[in-house]
Amino acid sequence: MNKLQFLGFFISLGYVFYVLWWKYNYKNFFEKNRLLINILISICWASFGLITNYTVESSSFLFPLFLIFHIRIFDTLSILIRNRHFRPCYGKGLIPANANIVDALLTLIVLLLNVVLPIIFLNLVINGKAFN
């Protein structure tokens, strides 16, 4: 992993942990304008990472894009199942007042999908198995 990938990895993971565990305002996150801005910034970040260095380690540049995608899916499922927005755990490991253990487990699943899925996908693309 070179210095650019290492820096990109920490910036991407910093964004993931900021959204999932700090007191991020989810009402603003799901507004259409804010969501569009987040997606555009994430696509630019992923494009920059993939253009500058196309390796498996550059999958860290895809973390923010996958994070937005997965949070949107889990939020939609949460609204359909419990009629409220998905509330991930944040701050010192405590569960927010309106959240429950399901939100804590979904938060861990979102983290797993954001780290494992981009690496698997990019590894298949680089090895040529994805398009055969």
LINGI-V787562 format. One record per pair of residues at least 6 apart in sequence whose ideal C-beta (glycine too) atoms are under 6 Angstrom apart, sorted by the first residue. I is the first residue (numbers start at 0). J is the second residue. D is the distance in Angstrom with one decimal. If there is no record, write none. Layout:
BEGIN
i = [I:I]
j = [J:J]
d = [D:D]
END
This chain:
BEGIN
i = [0:4:4:7:7:7:8:11:11:11:14:15:15:15:19:19:20:21:22:25:27:37:38:41:41:44:45:45:45:48:48:49:55:55:58:58:58:61:62:65:65:65:66:69:69:73:73:74:74:77:86:86:86:86:87:87:88:88:88:94:123]
j = [56:56:57:48:59:60:59:59:62:63:63:62:66:113:87:106:89:89:89:84:33:67:67:63:64:60:60:61:64:57:60:57:121:122:117:118:121:117:113:113:116:117:113:109:112:85:105:84:85:85:95:97:98:102:102:106:94:103:106:103:129]
d = [4.6:4.5:5.8:5.3:5.4:5.1:3.9:4.8:3.9:5.8:5.0:5.5:5.2:5.9:4.9:5.9:4.4:5.7:6.0:5.9:5.1:5.5:5.8:4.1:4.1:5.7:4.9:5.0:5.2:4.8:2.5:5.8:5.6:5.1:4.1:4.8:4.0:4.0:5.3:4.9:6.0:5.6:5.1:4.9:5.2:4.7:5.3:5.6:4.3:4.0:5.2:5.8:4.1:5.1:6.0:3.9:5.5:5.0:5.1:5.8:4.1]
END
